[in-house]
């Protein structure tokens, strides 16, 4: 005897890296705006912290926060794998080191790909981002008998036969140059003609690395960036047109999502040099060496600091120094009471669901605000030197415009033309995909299915702490054992 038929037979998931929802307008993205009118738009969806691609990718794959899935940064010091440098999770060689060191369980939560495989379902991915992000969206693709194409080629992933098959059918992989026009068009064609038409998986996912790359290097509102935005929207329109032409189109659920937003960088700081001037000799993670360092840090508009020499005394001194600087927005440390961290004035990493065993000693977020950039888009911030050009976009912190994500669902019985403003997030994508196919979530998933009946939204909880003239505030929505981070920053 069989149970009730699930809401859909197939799920098509399209991720637009870095897409802010306020860019989804009829003028800029007519196909996505039309799609929003056909489905339910979760307008207050949020990323996780750090709001970085590889952290968010893993949150989408596992339906869990970093405290559960263990990917605590785009790059982080992981001595279990190597003590010679900071792991850059965009690189396949560094991913391979981590996978080997953990016996294949670098991701410490169960991804939806594993749940699908256990139920005899198939997942196929076309990914135009880094090798690490392509791996993290379905970490055990080979073991599961699934299919993942990293656009970088066969040597940048665990399923090289996918690249071989695509090159044989569609020709050489596209050149990697800015903006990513060729990659977008090539990936969309492979996704539509090979994945959807030929492979016919239960879950088909395409990850566009635009508009994220254009935002970083061409700024949020430049004419060139808007051309990129229109290009990915056109690609989505072709995918949607294919779905709508199928005789069983009503049995497809289509999800359009982004992993994080972005804000514009108004200035860059030599933070590692400034710390050296304060008596703390360190290295930046991008240097790929730890020689002579008492600490190592990653950068961007936020970063982690790992103490290599000096223990808690050095950690405390660096935290106090950061809180005394006008450019610092927020500071987090381990432990504490769940709200305040171990160092007075700091927040606890557990308050932002970053308290995994791999978590750093200290996390900083540089100052940002809601001011307009030169193109009128709200959200301005600071970053460390050497990341993207000043005037480019960045993400990673807790500004609401870098946390707010695009999340629109069509099908599975959801109402059309509805804007749902309940707190939701990228952690809800995996449980929703599984529920759409009639499958239960993994035990490690902290998100919830967006197909569940609407619940009353609770008022956001506001947390505040600080030391001396430094005050920081965080707003979050608590939901039955999980948390959606709404925004955070320094209090003037």
C-alpha positions as CSV (number, residue, x, y, z in Angstrom):
1,X,0.0,0.0,0.0
2,X,1.5,3.3,-1.0
3,X,1.1,6.7,0.7
4,X,-0.2,9.9,-0.8
5,X,1.5,11.2,-3.9
6,X,4.2,13.8,-3.1
7,X,3.6,17.4,-4.3
8,X,6.1,17.0,-7.2
9,X,8.0,14.5,-9.2
10,X,11.0,16.7,-10.1
11,X,12.7,19.8,-8.6
12,X,14.6,22.4,-10.6
13,X,16.8,24.6,-8.4
14,X,18.5,27.7,-9.9
15,X,20.9,29.6,-7.7
16,X,22.1,33.0,-8.6
17,X,25.3,33.7,-6.6
18,X,25.1,37.0,-4.7
19,X,21.8,38.1,-6.1
20,X,20.1,40.8,-3.9
21,X,16.3,40.5,-4.0
22,X,16.0,44.2,-4.7
23,X,17.5,43.5,-8.2
24,X,14.6,41.3,-9.1
25,X,12.5,43.9,-11.0
26,X,10.7,43.8,-14.3
27,X,13.2,46.2,-15.7
28,X,16.4,44.4,-14.6
29,X,15.3,40.7,-14.5
30,X,12.0,40.4,-16.3
31,X,12.0,36.6,-16.3
32,X,12.7,36.2,-12.6
33,X,10.2,39.0,-11.8
34,X,7.5,37.2,-13.9
35,X,8.4,33.9,-12.1
36,X,7.9,35.7,-8.7
37,X,4.4,36.5,-9.8
38,X,3.8,32.8,-10.5
39,X,5.0,31.6,-7.1
40,X,5.6,32.4,-3.5
41,X,8.4,34.9,-2.8
42,X,10.0,34.6,0.6
43,X,11.0,38.2,0.7
44,X,12.7,38.2,4.1
45,X,14.9,35.1,3.5
46,X,18.4,35.3,4.9
47,X,21.8,33.7,4.5
48,X,23.9,32.3,7.4
49,X,26.9,33.8,9.1
50,X,29.5,34.1,7.7
51,X,27.5,35.1,4.7
52,X,30.1,33.7,2.3
53,X,29.6,31.4,-0.7
54,X,31.1,28.2,0.6
55,X,29.5,28.5,4.0
56,X,26.2,29.3,2.4
57,X,26.6,26.5,-0.2
58,X,26.9,24.0,2.5
59,X,24.0,25.4,4.4
60,X,21.9,25.0,1.2
61,X,23.1,21.5,0.8
62,X,22.6,20.4,4.4
63,X,19.7,22.6,5.6
64,X,21.9,23.4,8.6
65,X,23.9,26.2,10.1
66,X,27.7,26.2,10.3
67,X,27.6,25.0,13.9
68,X,26.3,21.7,12.5
69,X,27.8,21.4,9.0
70,X,31.4,22.5,10.0
71,X,32.3,24.7,7.0
72,X,33.1,27.9,9.0
73,X,34.5,30.1,6.3
74,X,35.4,30.4,2.7
75,X,38.9,29.8,4.0
76,X,39.9,28.8,7.5
77,X,42.8,27.3,9.4
78,X,42.2,23.6,9.8
79,X,45.3,22.0,11.4
80,X,43.7,18.5,11.1
81,X,44.4,18.8,7.4
82,X,47.5,21.0,7.3
83,X,49.5,23.2,9.6
84,X,51.4,24.9,6.7
85,X,48.7,27.3,5.5
86,X,45.0,28.3,5.7
87,X,42.7,26.1,3.7
88,X,41.2,27.9,0.7
89,X,38.0,26.0,0.1
90,X,37.8,27.4,-3.5
91,X,40.8,25.1,-4.4
92,X,40.3,21.5,-5.2
93,X,43.8,20.6,-3.8
94,X,42.8,22.1,-0.4
95,X,39.4,20.4,-0.4
96,X,41.2,17.1,-1.1
97,X,43.5,17.6,1.9
98,X,40.4,18.2,4.1
99,X,38.5,15.3,2.7
100,X,41.4,13.0,3.2
101,X,42.0,14.2,6.8
102,X,38.4,13.6,7.8
103,X,37.9,10.3,6.1
104,X,35.6,11.7,3.6
105,X,33.4,13.5,6.1
106,X,34.6,17.1,5.9
107,X,31.0,18.2,5.9
108,X,29.7,17.1,9.4
109,X,26.0,17.3,8.6
110,X,24.0,15.0,6.2
111,X,23.5,16.7,2.8
112,X,20.3,16.4,0.9
113,X,22.2,14.5,-1.8
114,X,22.7,11.7,0.7
115,X,19.1,11.6,1.7
116,X,18.1,11.5,-2.0
117,X,20.5,8.7,-2.7
118,X,19.3,6.6,0.2
119,X,15.7,6.9,-1.2
120,X,16.9,5.9,-4.7
121,X,16.6,9.4,-6.1
122,X,19.1,11.1,-8.3
123,X,20.7,14.6,-8.2
124,X,22.6,16.4,-11.0
125,X,24.5,19.7,-10.7
126,X,26.0,22.2,-13.1
127,X,28.2,24.6,-11.2
128,X,30.0,27.7,-12.6
129,X,31.7,28.7,-9.4
130,X,34.8,27.4,-7.6
131,X,35.8,23.8,-7.4
132,X,35.1,23.8,-3.6
133,X,31.6,25.2,-4.0
134,X,30.8,22.6,-6.7
135,X,32.0,19.9,-4.3
136,X,30.1,21.2,-1.2
137,X,26.7,21.4,-2.9
138,X,26.7,17.5,-3.0
139,X,29.9,16.4,-1.2
140,X,29.4,12.6,-1.8
141,X,28.2,12.8,-5.4
142,X,30.4,10.0,-6.5
143,X,29.5,7.6,-3.7
144,X,25.8,8.5,-4.3
145,X,26.0,7.7,-8.0
146,X,25.1,11.4,-8.7
147,X,26.5,13.8,-11.4
148,X,28.3,17.1,-10.8
149,X,29.9,19.2,-13.5
150,X,32.3,21.9,-12.3
151,X,32.7,24.4,-15.1
152,X,36.5,24.6,-14.3
153,X,37.0,21.0,-15.7
154,X,37.5,17.4,-14.8
155,X,40.6,18.0,-12.6
156,X,38.5,20.3,-10.3
157,X,36.0,17.8,-8.9
158,X,35.1,14.3,-7.9
159,X,33.1,13.3,-10.9
160,X,35.5,13.9,-13.9
161,X,33.4,11.7,-16.2
162,X,30.7,14.4,-16.1
163,X,33.2,16.9,-17.7
164,X,34.3,14.3,-20.2
165,X,30.7,13.7,-21.3
166,X,29.8,17.4,-21.6
167,X,33.0,18.2,-23.6
168,X,32.3,15.3,-26.0
169,X,28.8,16.6,-26.6
170,X,29.0,20.4,-26.3
171,X,32.7,21.1,-27.1
172,X,35.5,22.6,-24.9
173,X,34.5,24.3,-21.7
174,X,34.2,28.1,-22.0
175,X,37.1,30.4,-21.3
176,X,37.2,31.9,-17.8
177,X,37.1,35.7,-18.1
178,X,35.2,38.6,-16.7
179,X,32.3,39.0,-16.9
180,X,31.1,35.4,-17.1
181,X,29.0,35.6,-20.2
182,X,30.4,32.5,-21.9
183,X,30.2,30.4,-18.8
184,X,26.6,31.4,-18.1
185,X,25.4,30.5,-21.6
186,X,27.4,27.3,-21.8
187,X,26.3,26.1,-18.4
188,X,22.6,26.9,-19.1
189,X,22.7,25.0,-22.4
190,X,24.3,21.9,-20.7
191,X,21.7,22.1,-17.9
192,X,18.8,22.4,-20.2
193,X,19.8,20.0,-23.0
194,X,21.8,17.4,-21.1
195,X,20.7,17.5,-17.5
196,X,17.0,18.2,-17.9
197,X,16.4,16.5,-21.2
198,X,18.8,13.5,-21.1
199,X,19.7,12.7,-17.4
200,X,16.3,13.6,-16.1
201,X,17.3,13.6,-12.4
202,X,14.8,14.0,-9.5
203,X,16.7,17.1,-8.4
204,X,18.5,19.3,-11.0
205,X,20.5,22.2,-9.7
206,X,22.4,24.9,-11.7
207,X,24.6,27.4,-9.9
208,X,25.4,30.6,-11.7
209,X,28.4,32.5,-10.3
210,X,26.8,35.7,-11.5
211,X,25.9,38.3,-10.6
212,X,28.4,37.7,-7.7
213,X,31.5,38.1,-9.7
214,X,30.3,41.2,-11.5
215,X,29.2,42.7,-8.2
216,X,32.7,42.2,-6.8
217,X,34.7,43.5,-9.7
218,X,32.4,45.8,-11.7
219,X,30.3,47.2,-8.8
220,X,26.6,46.7,-8.1
221,X,25.0,49.1,-10.4
222,X,27.4,49.6,-13.3
223,X,26.1,49.2,-16.9
224,X,28.4,46.2,-17.4
225,X,27.0,44.5,-14.2
226,X,23.4,45.2,-15.3
227,X,24.3,43.4,-18.6
228,X,25.4,40.4,-16.6
229,X,22.2,40.5,-14.5
230,X,20.2,40.5,-17.7
231,X,22.3,37.6,-19.1
232,X,21.6,35.3,-16.1
233,X,17.9,36.3,-16.2
234,X,17.8,35.3,-19.9
235,X,19.4,32.0,-19.1
236,X,16.7,31.5,-16.4
237,X,14.0,32.4,-18.9
238,X,15.2,29.6,-21.2
239,X,15.2,27.1,-18.4
240,X,11.7,28.1,-17.3
241,X,10.5,28.0,-20.9
242,X,11.8,24.4,-21.1
243,X,9.9,23.4,-17.9
244,X,6.7,25.1,-19.0
245,X,6.8,23.2,-22.4
246,X,6.8,19.8,-20.7
247,X,3.5,17.8,-20.8
248,X,3.9,17.3,-17.0
249,X,5.0,20.8,-16.2
250,X,2.6,20.9,-13.2
251,X,4.6,18.1,-11.6
252,X,7.8,20.3,-11.5
253,X,8.7,22.5,-8.5
254,X,11.0,25.3,-9.5
255,X,13.1,27.2,-7.0
256,X,15.0,30.4,-7.7
257,X,17.4,31.3,-4.9
258,X,20.6,33.1,-4.0
259,X,23.2,32.3,-1.3
260,X,23.7,35.8,0.1
261,X,23.5,39.4,-1.0
262,X,26.2,42.0,-1.3
263,X,27.1,45.6,-0.2
264,X,29.4,48.1,-1.7
265,X,32.9,48.6,-0.2
266,X,33.8,52.3,0.3
267,X,37.3,51.7,1.7
268,X,40.0,49.1,2.5
269,X,42.1,48.8,5.6
270,X,45.6,47.2,6.1
271,X,44.3,45.3,9.2
272,X,47.1,42.9,9.5
273,X,49.6,45.7,9.4
274,X,47.6,47.7,12.0
275,X,47.7,44.7,14.3
276,X,51.5,44.4,13.8
277,X,51.7,48.0,15.0
278,X,49.8,47.1,18.1
279,X,52.3,44.4,18.9
280,X,50.7,41.3,17.2
281,X,52.7,39.8,14.3
282,X,50.4,37.8,12.0
283,X,49.9,36.5,8.6
284,X,47.0,36.8,6.2
285,X,45.5,33.5,5.0
286,X,46.1,34.3,1.4
287,X,49.8,34.3,1.9
288,X,49.8,30.5,2.1
289,X,52.4,30.5,4.8
290,X,52.4,30.8,8.6
291,X,56.2,31.5,9.0
292,X,56.8,33.8,11.9
293,X,53.1,34.4,12.7
294,X,51.7,34.7,16.2
295,X,48.2,34.7,14.6
296,X,46.7,34.1,11.2
297,X,43.6,35.9,9.8
298,X,41.3,35.8,6.9
299,X,39.9,38.9,5.3
300,X,37.1,40.6,3.5
301,X,34.5,42.7,5.2
302,X,34.8,40.1,8.1
303,X,37.3,37.5,9.0
304,X,38.5,35.0,11.5
305,X,41.6,35.2,13.7
306,X,43.3,32.0,15.0
307,X,45.9,32.4,17.8
308,X,49.1,30.4,17.0
309,X,51.2,31.8,19.9
310,X,50.1,33.5,23.1
311,X,46.9,31.7,23.9
312,X,44.0,33.5,25.6
313,X,46.1,36.5,26.6
314,X,46.8,37.4,22.9
315,X,43.2,36.6,21.9
316,X,41.9,39.0,24.6
317,X,44.4,41.7,23.7
318,X,43.4,41.6,20.0
319,X,39.7,41.6,20.9
320,X,40.1,44.6,23.1
321,X,42.2,46.4,20.5
322,X,39.5,45.7,17.8
323,X,36.7,47.0,20.0
324,X,38.7,50.2,20.5
325,X,38.9,50.9,16.8
326,X,36.3,53.1,15.0
327,X,36.3,50.8,11.9
328,X,35.2,47.7,13.9
329,X,31.6,46.7,13.6
330,X,31.3,43.5,15.6
331,X,33.5,41.1,17.5
332,X,32.7,37.4,18.5
333,X,34.6,35.0,20.6
334,X,34.0,31.4,21.7
335,X,32.2,30.2,24.8
336,X,30.5,32.6,27.2
337,X,26.8,32.4,28.2
338,X,25.4,31.9,24.7
339,X,25.0,35.6,24.2
340,X,28.2,37.3,25.5
341,X,31.5,35.6,24.5
342,X,34.4,34.8,26.8
343,X,36.0,38.2,26.2
344,X,33.9,41.0,27.8
345,X,32.2,43.1,25.2
346,X,32.1,40.4,22.5
347,X,29.2,38.3,21.4
348,X,29.4,34.5,21.6
349,X,29.9,32.6,18.4
350,X,26.9,30.4,19.5
351,X,24.6,33.4,19.1
352,X,25.3,33.3,15.3
353,X,25.4,29.5,15.1
354,X,29.1,29.4,14.4
355,X,30.1,27.4,17.5
356,X,31.4,24.3,15.7
357,X,34.5,22.5,17.0
358,X,36.4,24.1,14.1
359,X,35.3,27.6,15.0
360,X,38.1,30.2,15.3
361,X,39.2,32.0,18.5
362,X,37.9,35.3,17.3
363,X,35.7,36.7,14.5
364,X,35.6,40.4,13.5
365,X,33.1,42.2,11.3
366,X,34.1,45.6,9.9
367,X,31.8,48.5,10.1
368,X,28.9,48.9,7.6
369,X,25.7,50.9,7.3
370,X,22.6,51.3,5.1
371,X,23.9,54.4,3.2
372,X,23.6,54.5,-0.6
373,X,26.4,53.6,-2.9
374,X,27.2,55.7,-6.1
375,X,24.4,53.9,-7.9
376,X,21.9,54.4,-5.1
377,X,21.9,50.9,-3.7
378,X,21.8,50.8,0.1
379,X,24.6,49.1,2.0
380,X,28.1,50.5,2.4
381,X,31.0,48.9,4.3
382,X,34.7,48.5,4.9
383,X,37.0,45.6,4.0
384,X,40.6,44.5,4.4
385,X,43.1,45.4,1.7
386,X,43.6,43.1,-1.3
387,X,40.2,41.5,-1.7
388,X,38.2,43.4,-4.3
389,X,38.5,46.9,-5.8
390,X,37.2,49.7,-3.6
391,X,33.7,50.4,-5.0
392,X,33.1,46.7,-5.6
393,X,30.7,44.5,-3.7
394,X,31.5,42.2,-0.8
395,X,29.7,39.9,1.6
396,X,30.4,37.8,4.7
397,X,29.1,40.1,7.4
398,X,25.7,40.8,9.0
399,X,24.5,43.9,7.2
400,X,20.9,43.2,6.2
401,X,21.6,43.8,2.5
402,X,24.3,41.1,2.4
403,X,22.2,38.7,4.5
404,X,18.9,39.1,2.5
405,X,18.6,36.5,-0.2
406,X,16.4,35.8,-3.1
407,X,14.1,32.8,-2.5
408,X,11.1,32.1,-4.7
409,X,9.2,28.8,-5.1
410,X,6.7,27.8,-7.8
411,X,4.7,24.6,-7.5
412,X,4.2,22.0,-4.8
413,X,0.8,23.5,-3.9
414,X,2.2,26.9,-2.9
415,X,0.1,29.9,-3.8
416,X,0.9,32.1,-6.8
417,X,1.7,35.8,-6.6
418,X,2.2,35.8,-2.8
419,X,4.9,37.7,-0.9
420,X,5.6,35.8,2.3
421,X,7.5,38.0,4.9
422,X,8.0,35.4,7.6
423,X,11.6,34.9,8.6
424,X,13.1,32.1,6.4
425,X,16.4,31.3,5.0
426,X,18.7,29.2,2.9
427,X,18.7,26.5,5.6
428,X,15.1,25.9,4.6
429,X,15.9,25.0,1.0
430,X,17.1,21.4,1.5
431,X,14.2,20.3,3.7
432,X,11.8,22.0,1.3
433,X,13.3,20.1,-1.7
434,X,13.0,16.8,0.2
435,X,9.4,17.5,1.3
436,X,8.4,18.3,-2.3
437,X,9.5,14.8,-3.2
438,X,7.8,13.3,-0.2
439,X,11.0,12.6,1.7
440,X,11.7,13.4,5.4
441,X,14.6,15.8,6.3
442,X,17.9,14.5,7.6
443,X,18.2,14.5,11.4
444,X,20.9,17.1,11.2
445,X,18.8,19.7,9.3
446,X,18.0,22.8,11.4
447,X,15.9,24.4,8.6
448,X,12.3,23.6,8.0
449,X,10.1,22.9,4.9
450,X,8.5,26.0,3.4
451,X,5.6,23.8,2.5
452,X,4.6,23.5,6.1
453,X,1.5,25.5,7.1
454,X,2.3,29.1,7.9
455,X,3.0,29.9,11.5
456,X,2.7,33.2,13.3
457,X,5.9,35.2,13.1
458,X,7.5,36.0,16.5
459,X,8.9,39.5,17.1
460,X,12.6,39.6,16.5
461,X,14.9,39.2,19.5
462,X,17.4,42.0,20.0
463,X,20.8,41.3,21.7
464,X,23.3,44.0,22.7
465,X,26.7,44.0,24.4
466,X,29.9,46.0,24.3
467,X,32.8,47.4,26.2
468,X,33.5,51.1,26.9
469,X,32.5,53.1,23.9
470,X,32.0,50.0,21.7
471,X,28.4,48.7,21.5
472,X,27.1,46.0,19.1
473,X,23.6,44.8,18.4
474,X,22.2,41.7,16.7
475,X,18.6,41.0,15.6
476,X,17.4,37.4,15.0
477,X,14.2,35.4,14.7
478,X,14.0,32.3,16.8
479,X,12.0,29.4,15.2
480,X,11.4,26.1,17.0
481,X,15.0,25.4,17.8
482,X,16.6,27.2,14.8
483,X,17.5,30.8,14.2
484,X,17.3,33.2,11.3
485,X,19.8,36.1,11.5
486,X,18.1,39.3,10.5
487,X,20.9,41.9,10.8
488,X,23.7,43.0,13.1
489,X,26.2,45.8,13.5
490,X,27.7,48.5,15.6
491,X,25.5,50.8,17.6
492,X,26.5,54.5,17.2
